[in-house]
Amino acid sequence: MIEKRWALCASVWTLLLVGQIAQGAEETDTPLRVDLPTALVLALQGNPDIQTKRYTLGLAKGRVQQSELLFQENPRVSIEADYRNRRFRTPTGRSTADAAVLLLQEVEIAGQPGHRRQAATSHLSYTEWLIADAERILRLEVMRAFYELMAIQESIHAQQDMLETRRALLQAGRERYAQEDISVLELDTLRLDTDEARTRLLASEQERVHTEKRLRLLLGLGVERPFVAVGDLLKISRLDALPDPLPSQAELIACALEHRPDYHAARFKVETREAELRLAQANRTPNISLGPMYKLDNEDQVVGGALTIPLPLFNRNTHAITAAMAEVEMARQELESRTLTVRHEVASAYAHLELARQRRAAYGTDYFDALTQTGDFTRRAYEADEVSILELSGALERLAQSRSRAVDTALTVLQAQAALAAQLAFHCLDNIHE
């Protein structure tokens, strides 16, 4: 009886385990379908590099908290004691012990607290803009990788159809060769075309693996489930988010300088370095220390105050001031360089998008429909014995190449549009839409 119960329990646990494994396998095999807005949200939430940069915000906030303290140094307690041993005692003389207790607090008297708070506040703003710029760059990288993956998926789908067509033509060629309707050269040509189609498909699959890996890393995703980029690259490329014609370069550059996080980060870095320079200059004036004093002198109890004033004879904080001045000049040069970089990046992205639009305009709006129609006409001509099997094969190859170039053009437009959007910090596009 006990053995039967154990056998029954083992069977139940086996069924449950098998069910869980099957369920887990089903969940693992289910593709993770993600569109571009979802991908951007996942990247901003799960990208490891962005998470690391956000932790630096805590360091900047800690610096602000430290700067808001009333006193930067803790009070010091000084205790002095001495013993007086009278060697030749008189009837009234005796040995005595004296003690003194001083509580000293360092006080900044040259305006250091204000400069320190200004430096800490500017540094916090600098850190926030740095994080915003990292998010801007991450959005651009995600958009590029996502568009590339969509293009590769479109290419794989077209190449799979082409491979099936090639196989059908090869089979038809074998049958016609058996009937001595085509030559062995034509059959070998069909076989080589099929092998070439298979090779291109495998190369696209390898490219998809590489691009998917890059996108997964950007999104902070694991490798447990297959990944599918949801969207139609061709439809997205036809629906351009930017107006045509674009606003002038001057307007876009002005908008970029108003919204670019890296420019604002450089500006706040200058403010931080200037405040640090003022703090170093204020530190030339030594801080005083003052506080109450209690002293036991023989039989007298003395209560008073103590004041300590350092004499700036040797250390005038020259090294710190010189270093701070150099940091200010470096920050100013970085701001000028960043301003020039923003102008050039916007102008370059502007030109690339204009060229991409011109390249896309050559294909029109119904280019892919025309390719499909041409392919149907060619197949009908072959079925009517108006063209040979090699002519059909060559025509289908040219149509496939034309489609591939059109997909590359659509990808180029989207990449150029994403680049310009990133150079404008994405905010300018919203303003344009409004």
VEXDREN-2710 file (C-alpha; in Angstrom, 1 decimal):
% VEXDREN-2710
k/r/px/py/pz
1/MET/0.0/0.0/0.0
2/ILE/2.8/2.4/0.9
3/GLU/4.7/1.6/-2.3
4/LYS/1.5/2.3/-4.3
5/ARG/1.1/5.6/-2.6
6/TRP/4.7/6.6/-3.3
7/ALA/4.3/5.5/-6.9
8/LEU/1.1/7.6/-7.2
9/CYS/2.8/10.7/-5.6
10/ALA/5.8/10.3/-7.9
11/SER/3.5/10.1/-10.9
12/VAL/1.6/13.3/-9.9
13/TRP/4.9/15.2/-9.3
14/THR/6.2/14.0/-12.6
15/LEU/3.1/15.2/-14.4
16/LEU/3.3/18.6/-12.6
17/LEU/7.0/18.9/-13.4
18/VAL/6.5/18.0/-17.0
19/GLY/3.7/20.6/-17.2
20/GLN/5.8/23.3/-15.7
21/ILE/8.7/22.5/-18.1
22/ALA/6.4/22.5/-21.1
23/GLN/4.9/25.8/-19.9
24/GLY/8.3/27.3/-19.4
25/ALA/9.4/26.0/-22.8
26/GLU/6.3/27.5/-24.4
27/GLU/7.0/30.9/-22.8
28/THR/10.7/30.7/-23.8
29/ASP/9.8/29.9/-27.4
30/THR/7.2/32.7/-27.6
31/PRO/8.8/35.6/-29.5
32/LEU/9.1/38.9/-27.7
33/ARG/7.4/41.4/-30.0
34/VAL/8.5/45.0/-29.4
35/ASP/7.6/48.1/-31.3
36/LEU/9.9/51.2/-31.3
37/PRO/8.1/53.2/-28.5
38/THR/8.2/50.2/-26.2
39/ALA/11.9/49.6/-27.1
40/LEU/12.7/53.2/-26.1
41/VAL/10.9/52.8/-22.8
42/LEU/12.7/49.5/-22.1
43/ALA/16.0/51.1/-22.9
44/LEU/15.5/54.1/-20.6
45/GLN/14.4/51.7/-17.8
46/GLY/16.8/48.8/-18.2
47/ASN/20.0/49.9/-19.9
48/PRO/22.8/49.1/-17.5
49/ASP/25.0/52.1/-18.5
50/ILE/22.1/54.5/-18.0
51/GLN/21.4/53.0/-14.6
52/THR/25.1/53.5/-13.6
53/LYS/25.1/57.1/-14.8
54/ARG/22.0/57.8/-12.7
55/TYR/23.7/56.7/-9.6
56/THR/26.2/59.6/-10.1
57/LEU/23.2/61.9/-9.3
58/GLY/23.4/60.7/-5.7
59/LEU/27.0/61.8/-5.5
60/ALA/26.0/65.3/-6.7
61/LYS/23.1/65.5/-4.3
62/GLY/25.5/64.4/-1.5
63/ARG/27.8/67.3/-2.4
64/VAL/24.8/69.7/-2.2
65/GLN/23.9/68.4/1.2
66/GLN/27.4/68.8/2.4
67/SER/27.5/72.4/1.2
68/GLU/24.3/73.3/3.1
69/LEU/25.9/72.5/6.4
70/LEU/26.2/75.5/8.7
71/PHE/29.8/74.5/9.6
72/GLN/32.0/72.4/7.4
73/GLU/34.3/71.3/10.3
74/ASN/33.2/69.6/13.5
75/PRO/33.9/71.5/16.8
76/ARG/37.1/70.6/18.6
77/VAL/37.5/70.1/22.3
78/SER/40.9/71.0/23.8
79/ILE/41.8/69.8/27.3
80/GLU/44.9/71.0/29.1
81/ALA/46.1/69.9/32.5
82/ASP/49.2/70.6/34.6
83/TYR/50.5/69.7/38.0
84/ARG/52.5/72.2/40.2
85/ASN/54.8/70.5/42.6
86/ARG/56.1/72.9/45.2
87/ARG/59.5/71.7/46.3
88/PHE/59.9/73.8/49.4
89/ARG/56.6/74.0/51.1
90/THR/55.7/76.7/53.5
91/PRO/53.0/76.3/56.1
92/THR/50.5/77.6/53.6
93/GLY/52.0/76.2/50.4
94/ARG/51.0/73.0/48.7
95/SER/51.2/71.2/45.4
96/THR/48.2/72.0/43.0
97/ALA/46.8/70.7/39.8
98/ASP/45.4/73.1/37.1
99/ALA/43.1/72.2/34.1
100/ALA/41.6/74.1/31.2
101/VAL/38.8/73.0/28.7
102/LEU/38.3/74.8/25.4
103/LEU/35.5/74.2/22.9
104/LEU/36.6/75.6/19.5
105/GLN/34.5/75.9/16.3
106/GLU/36.0/76.9/13.0
107/VAL/34.1/79.7/11.3
108/GLU/34.5/80.7/7.6
109/ILE/34.6/84.5/7.4
110/ALA/35.3/85.2/3.7
111/GLY/32.0/84.0/2.1
112/GLN/33.1/80.5/1.5
113/PRO/29.7/78.9/2.3
114/GLY/27.9/80.8/-0.6
115/HIS/30.6/79.9/-3.1
116/ARG/30.5/76.3/-2.0
117/ARG/26.7/76.1/-2.3
118/GLN/26.9/77.7/-5.8
119/ALA/29.5/75.2/-6.9
120/ALA/27.5/72.2/-5.5
121/THR/24.2/73.4/-7.1
122/SER/25.8/74.0/-10.5
123/HIS/27.5/70.6/-10.3
124/LEU/24.1/69.0/-9.6
125/SER/22.7/70.7/-12.7
126/TYR/25.7/69.6/-14.7
127/THR/25.2/66.0/-13.6
128/GLU/21.5/66.1/-14.5
129/TRP/22.3/67.4/-18.0
130/LEU/24.9/64.7/-18.4
131/ILE/22.4/62.0/-17.6
132/ALA/19.9/63.6/-20.0
133/ASP/22.5/63.7/-22.7
134/ALA/23.3/60.0/-22.1
135/GLU/19.6/59.3/-22.5
136/ARG/19.5/61.3/-25.7
137/ILE/22.4/59.2/-27.2
138/LEU/20.8/56.0/-26.0
139/ARG/17.5/56.9/-27.8
140/LEU/19.5/57.4/-31.0
141/GLU/21.3/54.2/-30.7
142/VAL/18.1/52.3/-30.0
143/MET/16.4/53.9/-33.0
144/ARG/19.3/53.0/-35.3
145/ALA/19.5/49.4/-34.1
146/PHE/15.7/49.0/-34.2
147/TYR/15.5/50.3/-37.8
148/GLU/18.4/48.1/-38.8
149/LEU/16.7/45.1/-37.4
150/MET/13.5/46.0/-39.1
151/ALA/15.4/46.3/-42.4
152/ILE/17.1/43.0/-41.9
153/GLN/13.8/41.3/-41.1
154/GLU/12.3/42.7/-44.3
155/SER/15.3/41.5/-46.2
156/ILE/15.2/38.0/-44.7
157/HIS/11.5/37.7/-45.6
158/ALA/12.2/38.8/-49.2
159/GLN/15.2/36.5/-49.5
160/GLN/13.2/33.5/-48.1
161/ASP/10.6/34.1/-50.8
162/MET/13.3/34.4/-53.4
163/LEU/14.9/31.2/-52.2
164/GLU/11.6/29.3/-52.5
165/THR/11.2/30.8/-56.0
166/ARG/14.8/29.7/-56.9
167/ARG/14.1/26.2/-55.7
168/ALA/10.9/26.0/-57.8
169/LEU/12.8/27.3/-60.8
170/LEU/15.6/24.8/-60.2
171/GLN/13.1/22.0/-60.0
172/ALA/11.4/23.1/-63.2
173/GLY/14.8/23.4/-64.8
174/ARG/15.6/19.8/-63.8
175/GLU/12.4/18.6/-65.3
176/ARG/13.0/20.6/-68.5
177/TYR/16.6/19.3/-68.7
178/ALA/15.3/15.8/-68.4
179/GLN/13.1/16.5/-71.4
180/GLU/16.1/18.1/-73.2
181/ASP/14.3/21.4/-73.3
182/ILE/17.2/23.4/-71.8
183/SER/21.0/22.9/-71.8
184/VAL/23.2/21.8/-68.9
185/LEU/24.7/25.3/-68.8
186/GLU/21.2/26.8/-68.1
187/LEU/20.6/24.1/-65.4
188/ASP/24.0/24.9/-63.8
189/THR/23.1/28.6/-63.9
190/LEU/19.8/27.9/-62.1
191/ARG/21.7/25.8/-59.5
192/LEU/24.3/28.5/-58.9
193/ASP/21.5/31.1/-58.6
194/THR/19.8/29.0/-55.9
195/ASP/23.1/28.5/-54.0
196/GLU/23.6/32.3/-54.2
197/ALA/20.2/33.0/-52.8
198/ARG/20.8/30.5/-49.9
199/THR/24.1/32.2/-49.1
200/ARG/22.6/35.7/-49.1
201/LEU/19.9/34.4/-46.7
202/LEU/22.4/32.9/-44.3
203/ALA/24.4/36.1/-44.4
204/SER/21.3/38.1/-43.5
205/GLU/20.5/35.7/-40.7
206/GLN/24.0/36.3/-39.3
207/GLU/23.6/40.0/-39.6
208/ARG/20.2/39.7/-37.8
209/VAL/21.9/37.9/-34.9
210/HIS/24.5/40.6/-34.5
211/THR/22.0/43.5/-34.7
212/GLU/19.6/41.7/-32.3
213/LYS/22.4/41.2/-29.8
214/ARG/23.3/44.9/-30.0
215/LEU/19.7/45.9/-29.5
216/ARG/19.2/43.5/-26.6
217/LEU/22.2/45.0/-24.9
218/LEU/20.8/48.5/-25.4
219/LEU/17.4/47.4/-23.9
220/GLY/18.9/45.5/-21.1
221/LEU/17.2/42.3/-22.2
222/GLY/18.4/38.7/-21.8
223/VAL/18.6/36.0/-24.4
224/GLU/15.8/33.7/-23.1
225/ARG/13.2/34.6/-25.8
226/PRO/13.4/35.3/-29.5
227/PHE/13.2/39.0/-30.3
228/VAL/11.1/40.5/-33.1
229/ALA/11.0/44.2/-34.0
230/VAL/7.4/45.0/-34.8
231/GLY/6.7/47.5/-37.5
232/ASP/6.7/48.1/-41.2
233/LEU/9.9/49.8/-42.3
234/LEU/8.5/50.8/-45.7
235/LYS/5.3/52.3/-44.2
236/ILE/7.3/54.2/-41.6
237/SER/9.7/55.6/-44.2
238/ARG/6.7/56.9/-46.3
239/LEU/5.2/58.7/-43.2
240/ASP/7.9/61.2/-42.6
241/ALA/7.6/62.8/-39.2
242/LEU/9.4/66.0/-40.3
243/PRO/7.9/68.7/-42.5
244/ASP/9.1/69.1/-46.1
245/PRO/10.8/71.4/-46.6
246/LEU/12.6/71.5/-43.3
247/PRO/13.0/74.8/-41.4
248/SER/16.2/76.7/-42.0
249/GLN/19.5/75.5/-40.5
250/ALA/19.7/78.7/-38.4
251/GLU/16.3/77.9/-36.7
252/LEU/17.3/74.3/-36.0
253/ILE/20.7/75.3/-34.6
254/ALA/19.1/77.9/-32.3
255/CYS/16.6/75.3/-31.2
256/ALA/19.4/72.7/-30.6
257/LEU/21.4/75.1/-28.5
258/GLU/18.3/75.8/-26.5
259/HIS/17.6/72.1/-25.8
260/ARG/20.8/70.1/-26.2
261/PRO/21.7/68.5/-22.9
262/ASP/25.4/68.3/-23.7
263/TYR/25.5/72.0/-24.4
264/HIS/23.8/72.8/-21.1
265/ALA/26.1/70.4/-19.3
266/ALA/29.1/72.3/-20.6
267/ARG/27.6/75.6/-19.6
268/PHE/26.9/74.4/-16.0
269/LYS/30.4/73.0/-15.9
270/VAL/31.7/76.5/-16.5
271/GLU/29.5/77.8/-13.7
272/THR/30.8/75.1/-11.4
273/ARG/34.4/75.8/-12.1
274/GLU/33.9/79.6/-11.7
275/ALA/32.3/79.0/-8.3
276/GLU/35.1/76.7/-7.3
277/LEU/37.6/79.4/-8.3
278/ARG/35.8/81.9/-6.1
279/LEU/35.9/79.4/-3.3
280/ALA/39.6/78.9/-3.7
281/GLN/40.2/82.6/-3.7
282/ALA/38.1/83.0/-0.6
283/ASN/40.2/80.3/1.2
284/ARG/43.2/82.7/1.1
285/THR/41.6/84.3/4.1
286/PRO/42.2/81.9/7.0
287/ASN/39.3/80.7/9.0
288/ILE/39.1/81.6/12.7
289/SER/38.2/79.3/15.5
290/LEU/36.3/80.5/18.6
291/GLY/34.4/79.1/21.5
292/PRO/34.0/79.1/25.3
293/MET/36.7/78.2/27.8
294/TYR/36.7/76.9/31.3
295/LYS/39.8/76.9/33.4
296/LEU/40.6/75.7/37.0
297/ASP/43.6/77.8/38.1
298/ASN/44.7/76.8/41.5
299/GLU/41.6/77.4/43.6
300/ASP/40.1/79.9/41.1
301/GLN/37.5/78.9/38.5
302/VAL/37.9/80.9/35.3
303/VAL/35.2/81.2/32.6
304/GLY/36.0/82.9/29.3
305/GLY/36.4/82.6/25.6
306/ALA/39.1/81.6/23.1
307/LEU/39.9/82.9/19.6
308/THR/42.3/81.3/17.2
309/ILE/43.5/83.2/14.2
310/PRO/45.9/81.4/11.8
311/LEU/48.6/83.7/10.3
312/PRO/48.8/83.3/6.4
313/LEU/52.5/83.8/6.2
314/PHE/53.4/80.8/4.1
315/ASN/50.3/79.2/2.6
316/ARG/48.1/81.5/0.6
317/ASN/46.3/78.7/-1.2
318/THR/48.2/79.7/-4.4
319/HIS/48.3/76.2/-5.8
320/ALA/44.5/75.6/-5.4
321/ILE/43.8/79.0/-7.0
322/THR/46.1/78.3/-10.0
323/ALA/44.5/74.9/-10.5
324/ALA/41.0/76.4/-10.3
325/MET/41.9/79.1/-12.8
326/ALA/43.1/76.4/-15.2
327/GLU/39.9/74.4/-14.7
328/VAL/37.8/77.5/-15.5
329/GLU/39.7/78.1/-18.8
330/MET/39.4/74.4/-19.7
331/ALA/35.6/74.5/-19.1
332/ARG/35.2/77.6/-21.2
333/GLN/37.1/76.1/-24.0
334/GLU/34.9/72.9/-23.8
335/LEU/31.8/75.1/-23.9
336/GLU/33.1/76.8/-27.1
337/SER/34.0/73.4/-28.6
338/ARG/30.6/72.0/-27.7
339/THR/28.8/75.0/-29.2
340/LEU/30.8/74.5/-32.5
341/THR/30.1/70.8/-32.4
342/VAL/26.4/71.3/-32.0
343/ARG/26.3/73.6/-35.0
344/HIS/28.3/71.2/-37.2
345/GLU/26.3/68.1/-36.0
346/VAL/23.0/69.8/-36.8
347/ALA/24.2/71.0/-40.2
348/SER/25.6/67.6/-41.1
349/ALA/22.4/65.8/-40.0
350/TYR/20.3/68.4/-41.9
351/ALA/22.3/67.8/-45.1
352/HIS/22.1/64.0/-44.8
353/LEU/18.4/64.0/-44.3
354/GLU/17.9/66.3/-47.3
355/LEU/20.0/63.9/-49.5
356/ALA/18.2/60.9/-48.1
357/ARG/14.9/62.5/-49.0
358/GLN/16.1/63.2/-52.5
359/ARG/17.2/59.6/-52.9
360/ARG/13.8/58.3/-51.7
361/ALA/11.9/60.7/-54.0
362/ALA/13.4/58.9/-57.0
363/TYR/11.4/55.8/-56.0
364/GLY/8.0/57.5/-55.7
365/THR/5.2/56.3/-53.5
366/ASP/4.1/53.2/-55.4
367/TYR/7.5/51.7/-56.2
368/PHE/7.1/48.4/-54.3
369/ASP/3.7/47.9/-55.9
370/ALA/5.2/48.4/-59.3
371/LEU/7.9/45.8/-58.5
372/THR/5.3/43.3/-57.4
373/GLN/3.3/44.0/-60.6
374/THR/6.4/43.6/-62.8
375/GLY/7.2/40.3/-61.1
376/ASP/3.7/39.0/-61.8
377/PHE/3.9/40.1/-65.5
378/THR/7.3/38.4/-65.9
379/ARG/5.9/35.1/-64.4
380/ARG/2.9/35.2/-66.7
381/ALA/5.2/35.8/-69.7
382/TYR/7.2/32.8/-68.7
383/GLU/4.1/30.6/-68.3
384/ALA/3.1/31.8/-71.8
385/ASP/6.5/30.8/-73.1
386/GLU/7.3/34.4/-74.1
387/VAL/10.5/34.4/-72.0
388/SER/13.0/31.6/-71.2
389/ILE/13.6/30.3/-67.8
390/LEU/16.9/32.1/-67.6
391/GLU/15.3/35.3/-68.6
392/LEU/12.8/34.8/-65.8
393/SER/15.5/34.1/-63.4
394/GLY/17.5/37.2/-64.4
395/ALA/14.4/39.4/-64.2
396/LEU/13.5/38.1/-60.7
397/GLU/17.1/38.8/-59.6
398/ARG/17.0/42.3/-60.9
399/LEU/13.6/42.9/-59.1
400/ALA/15.1/41.5/-55.9
401/GLN/18.1/43.8/-56.2
402/SER/15.8/46.8/-56.9
403/ARG/13.7/45.9/-53.8
404/SER/16.8/45.6/-51.7
405/ARG/18.1/49.0/-52.8
406/ALA/14.7/50.5/-52.0
407/VAL/14.7/49.0/-48.5
408/ASP/18.2/50.4/-48.0
409/THR/16.9/53.8/-49.1
410/ALA/14.0/53.6/-46.7
411/LEU/16.5/52.7/-43.9
412/THR/18.8/55.6/-44.9
413/VAL/15.9/58.0/-44.6
414/LEU/14.9/56.7/-41.1
415/GLN/18.5/56.7/-39.9
416/ALA/19.0/60.3/-41.1
417/GLN/15.7/61.4/-39.6
418/ALA/16.7/59.8/-36.2
419/ALA/20.1/61.4/-36.4
420/LEU/18.6/64.9/-36.9
421/ALA/16.1/64.3/-34.2
422/ALA/18.8/63.3/-31.8
423/GLN/20.9/66.4/-32.7
424/LEU/17.9/68.5/-32.0
425/ALA/17.4/66.8/-28.6
426/PHE/14.0/65.5/-29.9
427/HIS/12.3/68.6/-28.3
428/CYS/12.6/70.7/-31.4
429/LEU/10.6/68.1/-33.4
430/ASP/7.8/68.5/-30.9
431/ASN/7.9/72.2/-31.3
432/ILE/7.9/71.9/-35.0
433/HIS/4.8/69.6/-34.9
434/GLU/3.0/72.1/-32.7
END
